[in-house]
Amino acid sequence: MELDKETVWSTNVIDAAHDFAEAVRRLCDENPSKFDDPLTKIMNDTMTELWDRGFSQTEIRQAFLSAVGDLDRYSGGEERRS
């Protein structure tokens, strides 16, 4: 069975987000204490990489704020996954 383009695209998006999150977790766990807050460093670098690839500051900011705003719904109000 061949998947439609929208399903393939959606799966690729989820896979990319998953791979990024796995890499971020690994980097934070391996942090040699050079950075006090490795997650902030990674997010800062991610934002500048998006800007370097042609996304506007407005697009980046709106996407980030929208994602943060939706986090409570996904997490059910939990601060951290146990």
PyMOL Python script that loads the backbone (N, CA, C, O; Angstrom):
from pymol import cmd

cmd.read_pdbstr("""\
ATOM      1  N   MET A   1       0.841  -1.175   0.000  1.00  0.00           N
ATOM      2  CA  MET A   1       0.000   0.000   0.000  1.00  0.00           C
ATOM      3  C   MET A   1       0.890   1.244   0.000  1.00  0.00           C
ATOM      4  O   MET A   1       1.778   1.387   0.840  1.00  0.00           O
ATOM      5  N   GLU A   2       0.644   2.116  -0.929  1.00  0.00           N
ATOM      6  CA  GLU A   2       1.418   3.345  -1.044  1.00  0.00           C
ATOM      7  C   GLU A   2       0.718   4.458  -0.262  1.00  0.00           C
ATOM      8  O   GLU A   2      -0.495   4.645  -0.361  1.00  0.00           O
ATOM      9  N   LEU A   3       1.513   5.187   0.511  1.00  0.00           N
ATOM     10  CA  LEU A   3       0.964   6.283   1.307  1.00  0.00           C
ATOM     11  C   LEU A   3       0.835   7.535   0.448  1.00  0.00           C
ATOM     12  O   LEU A   3       1.622   7.755  -0.473  1.00  0.00           O
ATOM     13  N   ASP A   4      -0.167   8.350   0.761  1.00  0.00           N
ATOM     14  CA  ASP A   4      -0.328   9.603   0.034  1.00  0.00           C
ATOM     15  C   ASP A   4       0.751  10.594   0.478  1.00  0.00           C
ATOM     16  O   ASP A   4       1.372  10.421   1.527  1.00  0.00           O
ATOM     17  N   LYS A   5       0.961  11.609  -0.315  1.00  0.00           N
ATOM     18  CA  LYS A   5       2.033  12.582  -0.076  1.00  0.00           C
ATOM     19  C   LYS A   5       1.904  13.282   1.270  1.00  0.00           C
ATOM     20  O   LYS A   5       2.909  13.548   1.929  1.00  0.00           O
ATOM     21  N   GLU A   6       0.678  13.582   1.683  1.00  0.00           N
ATOM     22  CA  GLU A   6       0.471  14.270   2.963  1.00  0.00           C
ATOM     23  C   GLU A   6       0.890  13.385   4.131  1.00  0.00           C
ATOM     24  O   GLU A   6       1.508  13.862   5.083  1.00  0.00           O
ATOM     25  N   THR A   7       0.559  12.107   4.062  1.00  0.00           N
ATOM     26  CA  THR A   7       0.945  11.181   5.124  1.00  0.00           C
ATOM     27  C   THR A   7       2.456  11.020   5.171  1.00  0.00           C
ATOM     28  O   THR A   7       3.046  11.012   6.252  1.00  0.00           O
ATOM     29  N   VAL A   8       3.085  10.891   4.015  1.00  0.00           N
ATOM     30  CA  VAL A   8       4.549  10.776   3.954  1.00  0.00           C
ATOM     31  C   VAL A   8       5.192  12.026   4.532  1.00  0.00           C
ATOM     32  O   VAL A   8       6.135  11.933   5.319  1.00  0.00           O
ATOM     33  N   TRP A   9       4.688  13.200   4.146  1.00  0.00           N
ATOM     34  CA  TRP A   9       5.241  14.460   4.644  1.00  0.00           C
ATOM     35  C   TRP A   9       5.086  14.547   6.157  1.00  0.00           C
ATOM     36  O   TRP A   9       6.036  14.899   6.858  1.00  0.00           O
ATOM     37  N   SER A  10       3.896  14.230   6.669  1.00  0.00           N
ATOM     38  CA  SER A  10       3.640  14.278   8.113  1.00  0.00           C
ATOM     39  C   SER A  10       4.557  13.323   8.870  1.00  0.00           C
ATOM     40  O   SER A  10       5.062  13.663   9.939  1.00  0.00           O
ATOM     41  N   THR A  11       4.770  12.144   8.327  1.00  0.00           N
ATOM     42  CA  THR A  11       5.673  11.177   8.950  1.00  0.00           C
ATOM     43  C   THR A  11       7.101  11.706   8.958  1.00  0.00           C
ATOM     44  O   THR A  11       7.814  11.546   9.949  1.00  0.00           O
ATOM     45  N   ASN A  12       7.523  12.330   7.873  1.00  0.00           N
ATOM     46  CA  ASN A  12       8.868  12.908   7.806  1.00  0.00           C
ATOM     47  C   ASN A  12       9.051  14.027   8.828  1.00  0.00           C
ATOM     48  O   ASN A  12      10.123  14.162   9.418  1.00  0.00           O
ATOM     49  N   VAL A  13       8.010  14.826   9.035  1.00  0.00           N
ATOM     50  CA  VAL A  13       8.062  15.909  10.028  1.00  0.00           C
ATOM     51  C   VAL A  13       8.241  15.322  11.429  1.00  0.00           C
ATOM     52  O   VAL A  13       9.089  15.773  12.199  1.00  0.00           O
ATOM     53  N   ILE A  14       7.435  14.316  11.746  1.00  0.00           N
ATOM     54  CA  ILE A  14       7.537  13.678  13.069  1.00  0.00           C
ATOM     55  C   ILE A  14       8.911  13.052  13.256  1.00  0.00           C
ATOM     56  O   ILE A  14       9.510  13.175  14.324  1.00  0.00           O
ATOM     57  N   ASP A  15       9.415  12.379  12.221  1.00  0.00           N
ATOM     58  CA  ASP A  15      10.740  11.756  12.312  1.00  0.00           C
ATOM     59  C   ASP A  15      11.833  12.797  12.528  1.00  0.00           C
ATOM     60  O   ASP A  15      12.741  12.582  13.331  1.00  0.00           O
ATOM     61  N   ALA A  16      11.756  13.923  11.819  1.00  0.00           N
ATOM     62  CA  ALA A  16      12.766  14.973  11.975  1.00  0.00           C
ATOM     63  C   ALA A  16      12.725  15.557  13.381  1.00  0.00           C
ATOM     64  O   ALA A  16      13.771  15.781  13.990  1.00  0.00           O
ATOM     65  N   ALA A  17      11.524  15.804  13.901  1.00  0.00           N
ATOM     66  CA  ALA A  17      11.389  16.346  15.258  1.00  0.00           C
ATOM     67  C   ALA A  17      11.918  15.345  16.278  1.00  0.00           C
ATOM     68  O   ALA A  17      12.601  15.728  17.228  1.00  0.00           O
ATOM     69  N   HIS A  18      11.606  14.064  16.087  1.00  0.00           N
ATOM     70  CA  HIS A  18      12.084  13.017  16.987  1.00  0.00           C
ATOM     71  C   HIS A  18      13.612  12.941  16.979  1.00  0.00           C
ATOM     72  O   HIS A  18      14.240  12.895  18.036  1.00  0.00           O
ATOM     73  N   ASP A  19      14.201  12.928  15.791  1.00  0.00           N
ATOM     74  CA  ASP A  19      15.661  12.848  15.677  1.00  0.00           C
ATOM     75  C   ASP A  19      16.332  14.065  16.317  1.00  0.00           C
ATOM     76  O   ASP A  19      17.354  13.935  16.991  1.00  0.00           O
ATOM     77  N   PHE A  20      15.752  15.244  16.101  1.00  0.00           N
ATOM     78  CA  PHE A  20      16.299  16.461  16.704  1.00  0.00           C
ATOM     79  C   PHE A  20      16.235  16.381  18.226  1.00  0.00           C
ATOM     80  O   PHE A  20      17.212  16.688  18.909  1.00  0.00           O
ATOM     81  N   ALA A  21      15.083  15.967  18.758  1.00  0.00           N
ATOM     82  CA  ALA A  21      14.919  15.869  20.211  1.00  0.00           C
ATOM     83  C   ALA A  21      15.887  14.853  20.806  1.00  0.00           C
ATOM     84  O   ALA A  21      16.452  15.092  21.873  1.00  0.00           O
ATOM     85  N   GLU A  22      16.084  13.728  20.136  1.00  0.00           N
ATOM     86  CA  GLU A  22      17.046  12.718  20.606  1.00  0.00           C
ATOM     87  C   GLU A  22      18.462  13.290  20.641  1.00  0.00           C
ATOM     88  O   GLU A  22      19.201  13.069  21.600  1.00  0.00           O
ATOM     89  N   ALA A  23      18.836  14.025  19.597  1.00  0.00           N
ATOM     90  CA  ALA A  23      20.177  14.628  19.546  1.00  0.00           C
ATOM     91  C   ALA A  23      20.344  15.674  20.640  1.00  0.00           C
ATOM     92  O   ALA A  23      21.401  15.751  21.267  1.00  0.00           O
ATOM     93  N   VAL A  24      19.309  16.481  20.876  1.00  0.00           N
ATOM     94  CA  VAL A  24      19.367  17.501  21.930  1.00  0.00           C
ATOM     95  C   VAL A  24      19.513  16.841  23.295  1.00  0.00           C
ATOM     96  O   VAL A  24      20.323  17.279  24.112  1.00  0.00           O
ATOM     97  N   ARG A  25      18.732  15.786  23.551  1.00  0.00           N
ATOM     98  CA  ARG A  25      18.838  15.088  24.842  1.00  0.00           C
ATOM     99  C   ARG A  25      20.256  14.548  25.040  1.00  0.00           C
ATOM    100  O   ARG A  25      20.830  14.681  26.121  1.00  0.00           O
ATOM    101  N   ARG A  26      20.818  13.936  23.989  1.00  0.00           N
ATOM    102  CA  ARG A  26      22.171  13.384  24.076  1.00  0.00           C
ATOM    103  C   ARG A  26      23.191  14.486  24.341  1.00  0.00           C
ATOM    104  O   ARG A  26      24.064  14.337  25.196  1.00  0.00           O
ATOM    105  N   LEU A  27      23.079  15.589  23.608  1.00  0.00           N
ATOM    106  CA  LEU A  27      24.024  16.695  23.794  1.00  0.00           C
ATOM    107  C   LEU A  27      23.925  17.294  25.191  1.00  0.00           C
ATOM    108  O   LEU A  27      24.946  17.610  25.802  1.00  0.00           O
ATOM    109  N   CYS A  28      22.720  17.452  25.695  1.00  0.00           N
ATOM    110  CA  CYS A  28      22.551  17.986  27.051  1.00  0.00           C
ATOM    111  C   CYS A  28      23.131  17.019  28.083  1.00  0.00           C
ATOM    112  O   CYS A  28      23.768  17.448  29.045  1.00  0.00           O
ATOM    113  N   ASP A  29      22.914  15.724  27.888  1.00  0.00           N
ATOM    114  CA  ASP A  29      23.448  14.729  28.818  1.00  0.00           C
ATOM    115  C   ASP A  29      24.974  14.682  28.785  1.00  0.00           C
ATOM    116  O   ASP A  29      25.612  14.411  29.802  1.00  0.00           O
ATOM    117  N   GLU A  30      25.555  14.946  27.615  1.00  0.00           N
ATOM    118  CA  GLU A  30      27.009  14.881  27.455  1.00  0.00           C
ATOM    119  C   GLU A  30      27.700  16.214  27.706  1.00  0.00           C
ATOM    120  O   GLU A  30      28.921  16.301  27.575  1.00  0.00           O
ATOM    121  N   ASN A  31      26.956  17.249  28.060  1.00  0.00           N
ATOM    122  CA  ASN A  31      27.507  18.589  28.236  1.00  0.00           C
ATOM    123  C   ASN A  31      28.706  18.561  29.188  1.00  0.00           C
ATOM    124  O   ASN A  31      28.565  18.151  30.341  1.00  0.00           O
ATOM    125  N   PRO A  32      29.877  18.989  28.724  1.00  0.00           N
ATOM    126  CA  PRO A  32      31.060  18.979  29.588  1.00  0.00           C
ATOM    127  C   PRO A  32      31.141  20.212  30.491  1.00  0.00           C
ATOM    128  O   PRO A  32      32.232  20.627  30.884  1.00  0.00           O
ATOM    129  N   SER A  33      29.990  20.791  30.818  1.00  0.00           N
ATOM    130  CA  SER A  33      29.872  21.972  31.684  1.00  0.00           C
ATOM    131  C   SER A  33      30.463  23.230  31.071  1.00  0.00           C
ATOM    132  O   SER A  33      30.683  24.217  31.773  1.00  0.00           O
ATOM    133  N   LYS A  34      30.721  23.206  29.774  1.00  0.00           N
ATOM    134  CA  LYS A  34      31.179  24.415  29.095  1.00  0.00           C
ATOM    135  C   LYS A  34      30.052  25.445  29.053  1.00  0.00           C
ATOM    136  O   LYS A  34      30.286  26.650  29.151  1.00  0.00           O
ATOM    137  N   PHE A  35      28.834  24.949  28.906  1.00  0.00           N
ATOM    138  CA  PHE A  35      27.664  25.811  28.873  1.00  0.00           C
ATOM    139  C   PHE A  35      26.810  25.509  30.097  1.00  0.00           C
ATOM    140  O   PHE A  35      26.483  24.353  30.365  1.00  0.00           O
ATOM    141  N   ASP A  36      26.449  26.560  30.841  1.00  0.00           N
ATOM    142  CA  ASP A  36      25.611  26.375  32.023  1.00  0.00           C
ATOM    143  C   ASP A  36      24.231  25.851  31.652  1.00  0.00           C
ATOM    144  O   ASP A  36      23.624  25.096  32.411  1.00  0.00           O
ATOM    145  N   ASP A  37      23.741  26.246  30.497  1.00  0.00           N
ATOM    146  CA  ASP A  37      22.391  25.864  30.079  1.00  0.00           C
ATOM    147  C   ASP A  37      22.450  25.406  28.622  1.00  0.00           C
ATOM    148  O   ASP A  37      22.181  26.196  27.717  1.00  0.00           O
ATOM    149  N   PRO A  38      22.798  24.137  28.384  1.00  0.00           N
ATOM    150  CA  PRO A  38      22.976  23.682  27.002  1.00  0.00           C
ATOM    151  C   PRO A  38      21.703  23.758  26.170  1.00  0.00           C
ATOM    152  O   PRO A  38      21.783  23.985  24.963  1.00  0.00           O
ATOM    153  N   LEU A  39      20.527  23.575  26.777  1.00  0.00           N
ATOM    154  CA  LEU A  39      19.292  23.637  26.001  1.00  0.00           C
ATOM    155  C   LEU A  39      19.085  25.034  25.424  1.00  0.00           C
ATOM    156  O   LEU A  39      18.666  25.174  24.275  1.00  0.00           O
ATOM    157  N   THR A  40      19.374  26.059  26.208  1.00  0.00           N
ATOM    158  CA  THR A  40      19.247  27.429  25.698  1.00  0.00           C
ATOM    159  C   THR A  40      20.224  27.672  24.547  1.00  0.00           C
ATOM    160  O   THR A  40      19.860  28.301  23.553  1.00  0.00           O
ATOM    161  N   LYS A  41      21.440  27.188  24.668  1.00  0.00           N
ATOM    162  CA  LYS A  41      22.442  27.323  23.598  1.00  0.00           C
ATOM    163  C   LYS A  41      21.954  26.633  22.327  1.00  0.00           C
ATOM    164  O   LYS A  41      22.050  27.190  21.234  1.00  0.00           O
ATOM    165  N   ILE A  42      21.428  25.415  22.480  1.00  0.00           N
ATOM    166  CA  ILE A  42      20.944  24.668  21.321  1.00  0.00           C
ATOM    167  C   ILE A  42      19.764  25.378  20.671  1.00  0.00           C
ATOM    168  O   ILE A  42      19.710  25.479  19.445  1.00  0.00           O
ATOM    169  N   MET A  43      18.814  25.873  21.468  1.00  0.00           N
ATOM    170  CA  MET A  43      17.656  26.563  20.903  1.00  0.00           C
ATOM    171  C   MET A  43      18.064  27.860  20.216  1.00  0.00           C
ATOM    172  O   MET A  43      17.527  28.206  19.163  1.00  0.00           O
ATOM    173  N   ASN A  44      19.011  28.573  20.812  1.00  0.00           N
ATOM    174  CA  ASN A  44      19.512  29.795  20.185  1.00  0.00           C
ATOM    175  C   ASN A  44      20.134  29.475  18.829  1.00  0.00           C
ATOM    176  O   ASN A  44      19.848  30.144  17.836  1.00  0.00           O
ATOM    177  N   ASP A  45      20.981  28.456  18.792  1.00  0.00           N
ATOM    178  CA  ASP A  45      21.612  28.069  17.526  1.00  0.00           C
ATOM    179  C   ASP A  45      20.580  27.591  16.513  1.00  0.00           C
ATOM    180  O   ASP A  45      20.724  27.848  15.318  1.00  0.00           O
ATOM    181  N   THR A  46      19.544  26.902  16.973  1.00  0.00           N
ATOM    182  CA  THR A  46      18.479  26.444  16.074  1.00  0.00           C
ATOM    183  C   THR A  46      17.772  27.640  15.439  1.00  0.00           C
ATOM    184  O   THR A  46      17.516  27.654  14.235  1.00  0.00           O
ATOM    185  N   MET A  47      17.461  28.636  16.258  1.00  0.00           N
ATOM    186  CA  MET A  47      16.774  29.821  15.727  1.00  0.00           C
ATOM    187  C   MET A  47      17.634  30.535  14.685  1.00  0.00           C
ATOM    188  O   MET A  47      17.123  30.954  13.646  1.00  0.00           O
ATOM    189  N   THR A  48      18.937  30.677  14.952  1.00  0.00           N
ATOM    190  CA  THR A  48      19.791  31.364  13.980  1.00  0.00           C
ATOM    191  C   THR A  48      19.967  30.524  12.719  1.00  0.00           C
ATOM    192  O   THR A  48      20.086  31.073  11.624  1.00  0.00           O
ATOM    193  N   GLU A  49      19.984  29.200  12.859  1.00  0.00           N
ATOM    194  CA  GLU A  49      20.066  28.331  11.674  1.00  0.00           C
ATOM    195  C   GLU A  49      18.805  28.467  10.822  1.00  0.00           C
ATOM    196  O   GLU A  49      18.890  28.498   9.595  1.00  0.00           O
ATOM    197  N   LEU A  50      17.641  28.548  11.460  1.00  0.00           N
ATOM    198  CA  LEU A  50      16.406  28.762  10.710  1.00  0.00           C
ATOM    199  C   LEU A  50      16.441  30.095   9.980  1.00  0.00           C
ATOM    200  O   LEU A  50      16.040  30.184   8.820  1.00  0.00           O
ATOM    201  N   TRP A  51      16.922  31.133  10.661  1.00  0.00           N
ATOM    202  CA  TRP A  51      17.021  32.452  10.038  1.00  0.00           C
ATOM    203  C   TRP A  51      17.982  32.402   8.853  1.00  0.00           C
ATOM    204  O   TRP A  51      17.713  32.985   7.802  1.00  0.00           O
ATOM    205  N   ASP A  52      19.112  31.697   9.028  1.00  0.00           N
ATOM    206  CA  ASP A  52      20.095  31.562   7.944  1.00  0.00           C
ATOM    207  C   ASP A  52      19.519  30.835   6.734  1.00  0.00           C
ATOM    208  O   ASP A  52      20.028  30.993   5.624  1.00  0.00           O
ATOM    209  N   ARG A  53      18.479  30.050   6.927  1.00  0.00           N
ATOM    210  CA  ARG A  53      17.869  29.302   5.842  1.00  0.00           C
ATOM    211  C   ARG A  53      16.628  29.990   5.269  1.00  0.00           C
ATOM    212  O   ARG A  53      15.836  29.380   4.550  1.00  0.00           O
ATOM    213  N   GLY A  54      16.477  31.271   5.605  1.00  0.00           N
ATOM    214  CA  GLY A  54      15.474  32.084   4.936  1.00  0.00           C
ATOM    215  C   GLY A  54      14.147  32.275   5.643  1.00  0.00           C
ATOM    216  O   GLY A  54      13.256  32.937   5.112  1.00  0.00           O
ATOM    217  N   PHE A  55      13.998  31.702   6.844  1.00  0.00           N
ATOM    218  CA  PHE A  55      12.779  31.978   7.598  1.00  0.00           C
ATOM    219  C   PHE A  55      12.903  33.363   8.221  1.00  0.00           C
ATOM    220  O   PHE A  55      13.985  33.759   8.654  1.00  0.00           O
ATOM    221  N   SER A  56      11.801  34.094   8.264  1.00  0.00           N
ATOM    222  CA  SER A  56      11.841  35.429   8.859  1.00  0.00           C
ATOM    223  C   SER A  56      11.820  35.327  10.381  1.00  0.00           C
ATOM    224  O   SER A  56      11.432  34.306  10.948  1.00  0.00           O
ATOM    225  N   GLN A  57      12.245  36.403  11.023  1.00  0.00           N
ATOM    226  CA  GLN A  57      12.176  36.450  12.483  1.00  0.00           C
ATOM    227  C   GLN A  57      10.737  36.261  12.956  1.00  0.00           C
ATOM    228  O   GLN A  57      10.486  35.585  13.954  1.00  0.00           O
ATOM    229  N   THR A  58       9.805  36.857  12.239  1.00  0.00           N
ATOM    230  CA  THR A  58       8.395  36.741  12.600  1.00  0.00           C
ATOM    231  C   THR A  58       7.923  35.298  12.484  1.00  0.00           C
ATOM    232  O   THR A  58       7.241  34.799  13.379  1.00  0.00           O
ATOM    233  N   GLU A  59       8.275  34.621  11.394  1.00  0.00           N
ATOM    234  CA  GLU A  59       7.879  33.216  11.222  1.00  0.00           C
ATOM    235  C   GLU A  59       8.454  32.343  12.334  1.00  0.00           C
ATOM    236  O   GLU A  59       7.749  31.503  12.891  1.00  0.00           O
ATOM    237  N   ILE A  60       9.718  32.537  12.653  1.00  0.00           N
ATOM    238  CA  ILE A  60      10.381  31.744  13.691  1.00  0.00           C
ATOM    239  C   ILE A  60       9.727  32.000  15.043  1.00  0.00           C
ATOM    240  O   ILE A  60       9.397  31.061  15.767  1.00  0.00           O
ATOM    241  N   ARG A  61       9.541  33.270  15.378  1.00  0.00           N
ATOM    242  CA  ARG A  61       8.952  33.643  16.666  1.00  0.00           C
ATOM    243  C   ARG A  61       7.536  33.088  16.796  1.00  0.00           C
ATOM    244  O   ARG A  61       7.189  32.512  17.827  1.00  0.00           O
ATOM    245  N   GLN A  62       6.714  33.258  15.754  1.00  0.00           N
ATOM    246  CA  GLN A  62       5.333  32.777  15.808  1.00  0.00           C
ATOM    247  C   GLN A  62       5.283  31.259  15.942  1.00  0.00           C
ATOM    248  O   GLN A  62       4.470  30.737  16.705  1.00  0.00           O
ATOM    249  N   ALA A  63       6.130  30.547  15.220  1.00  0.00           N
ATOM    250  CA  ALA A  63       6.142  29.084  15.306  1.00  0.00           C
ATOM    251  C   ALA A  63       6.578  28.633  16.693  1.00  0.00           C
ATOM    252  O   ALA A  63       5.991  27.712  17.262  1.00  0.00           O
ATOM    253  N   PHE A  64       7.603  29.277  17.238  1.00  0.00           N
ATOM    254  CA  PHE A  64       8.103  28.916  18.561  1.00  0.00           C
ATOM    255  C   PHE A  64       7.043  29.188  19.628  1.00  0.00           C
ATOM    256  O   PHE A  64       6.774  28.328  20.467  1.00  0.00           O
ATOM    257  N   LEU A  65       6.446  30.368  19.600  1.00  0.00           N
ATOM    258  CA  LEU A  65       5.428  30.711  20.590  1.00  0.00           C
ATOM    259  C   LEU A  65       4.192  29.817  20.468  1.00  0.00           C
ATOM    260  O   LEU A  65       3.592  29.446  21.477  1.00  0.00           O
ATOM    261  N   SER A  66       3.816  29.476  19.248  1.00  0.00           N
ATOM    262  CA  SER A  66       2.688  28.576  19.045  1.00  0.00           C
ATOM    263  C   SER A  66       2.989  27.196  19.630  1.00  0.00           C
ATOM    264  O   SER A  66       2.136  26.593  20.280  1.00  0.00           O
ATOM    265  N   ALA A  67       4.198  26.703  19.399  1.00  0.00           N
ATOM    266  CA  ALA A  67       4.584  25.388  19.925  1.00  0.00           C
ATOM    267  C   ALA A  67       4.620  25.398  21.450  1.00  0.00           C
ATOM    268  O   ALA A  67       4.132  24.463  22.085  1.00  0.00           O
ATOM    269  N   VAL A  68       5.186  26.431  22.037  1.00  0.00           N
ATOM    270  CA  VAL A  68       5.234  26.542  23.495  1.00  0.00           C
ATOM    271  C   VAL A  68       3.814  26.643  24.055  1.00  0.00           C
ATOM    272  O   VAL A  68       3.504  26.039  25.082  1.00  0.00           O
ATOM    273  N   GLY A  69       2.963  27.400  23.386  1.00  0.00           N
ATOM    274  CA  GLY A  69       1.578  27.546  23.833  1.00  0.00           C
ATOM    275  C   GLY A  69       0.802  26.241  23.794  1.00  0.00           C
ATOM    276  O   GLY A  69      -0.134  26.060  24.572  1.00  0.00           O
ATOM    277  N   ASP A  70       1.172  25.328  22.907  1.00  0.00           N
ATOM    278  CA  ASP A  70       0.472  24.054  22.769  1.00  0.00           C
ATOM    279  C   ASP A  70       1.043  22.985  23.692  1.00  0.00           C
ATOM    280  O   ASP A  70       0.473  21.900  23.807  1.00  0.00           O
ATOM    281  N   LEU A  71       2.151  23.276  24.344  1.00  0.00           N
ATOM    282  CA  LEU A  71       2.816  22.274  25.168  1.00  0.00           C
ATOM    283  C   LEU A  71       1.958  21.814  26.342  1.00  0.00           C
ATOM    284  O   LEU A  71       1.963  20.629  26.674  1.00  0.00           O
ATOM    285  N   ASP A  72       1.217  22.731  26.981  1.00  0.00           N
ATOM    286  CA  ASP A  72       0.351  22.332  28.097  1.00  0.00           C
ATOM    287  C   ASP A  72      -0.698  21.309  27.671  1.00  0.00           C
ATOM    288  O   ASP A  72      -0.979  20.364  28.408  1.00  0.00           O
ATOM    289  N   ARG A  73      -1.268  21.490  26.503  1.00  0.00           N
ATOM    290  CA  ARG A  73      -2.258  20.541  25.997  1.00  0.00           C
ATOM    291  C   ARG A  73      -1.609  19.167  25.839  1.00  0.00           C
ATOM    292  O   ARG A  73      -2.182  18.161  26.256  1.00  0.00           O
ATOM    293  N   TYR A  74      -0.440  19.121  25.252  1.00  0.00           N
ATOM    294  CA  TYR A  74       0.243  17.842  25.021  1.00  0.00           C
ATOM    295  C   TYR A  74       0.683  17.191  26.331  1.00  0.00           C
ATOM    296  O   TYR A  74       0.561  15.979  26.508  1.00  0.00           O
ATOM    297  N   SER A  75       1.193  18.013  27.241  1.00  0.00           N
ATOM    298  CA  SER A  75       1.771  17.475  28.485  1.00  0.00           C
ATOM    299  C   SER A  75       0.740  17.237  29.577  1.00  0.00           C
ATOM    300  O   SER A  75       1.060  16.659  30.615  1.00  0.00           O
ATOM    301  N   GLY A  76      -0.484  17.672  29.356  1.00  0.00           N
ATOM    302  CA  GLY A  76      -1.509  17.521  30.383  1.00  0.00           C
ATOM    303  C   GLY A  76      -1.175  18.285  31.645  1.00  0.00           C
ATOM    304  O   GLY A  76      -1.603  17.903  32.735  1.00  0.00           O
ATOM    305  N   GLY A  77      -0.411  19.366  31.511  1.00  0.00           N
ATOM    306  CA  GLY A  77      -0.044  20.196  32.658  1.00  0.00           C
ATOM    307  C   GLY A  77       1.160  19.692  33.434  1.00  0.00           C
ATOM    308  O   GLY A  77       1.608  20.354  34.371  1.00  0.00           O
ATOM    309  N   GLU A  78       1.697  18.528  33.063  1.00  0.00           N
ATOM    310  CA  GLU A  78       2.879  17.994  33.746  1.00  0.00           C
ATOM    311  C   GLU A  78       4.100  18.826  33.379  1.00  0.00           C
ATOM    312  O   GLU A  78       4.266  19.199  32.218  1.00  0.00           O
ATOM    313  N   GLU A  79       4.951  19.120  34.349  1.00  0.00           N
ATOM    314  CA  GLU A  79       6.161  19.903  34.102  1.00  0.00           C
ATOM    315  C   GLU A  79       7.196  19.094  33.324  1.00  0.00           C
ATOM    316  O   GLU A  79       7.887  19.631  32.458  1.00  0.00           O
ATOM    317  N   ARG A  80       7.299  17.812  33.631  1.00  0.00           N
ATOM    318  CA  ARG A  80       8.317  16.962  32.990  1.00  0.00           C
ATOM    319  C   ARG A  80       7.733  15.566  32.816  1.00  0.00           C
ATOM    320  O   ARG A  80       6.965  15.090  33.652  1.00  0.00           O
ATOM    321  N   ARG A  81       8.106  14.923  31.728  1.00  0.00           N
ATOM    322  CA  ARG A  81       7.671  13.532  31.527  1.00  0.00           C
ATOM    323  C   ARG A  81       8.398  12.646  32.517  1.00  0.00           C
ATOM    324  O   ARG A  81       9.619  12.724  32.660  1.00  0.00           O
ATOM    325  N   SER A  82       7.635  11.799  33.204  1.00  0.00           N
ATOM    326  CA  SER A  82       8.263  10.943  34.214  1.00  0.00           C
ATOM    327  C   SER A  82       8.661   9.600  33.647  1.00  0.00           C
ATOM    328  O   SER A  82       9.203   8.762  34.367  1.00  0.00           O
TER     329      SER A  82
END
""", "prot")
cmd.dss("prot")
cmd.show_as("cartoon", "prot")
cmd.util.cbc("prot")
cmd.orient("prot")
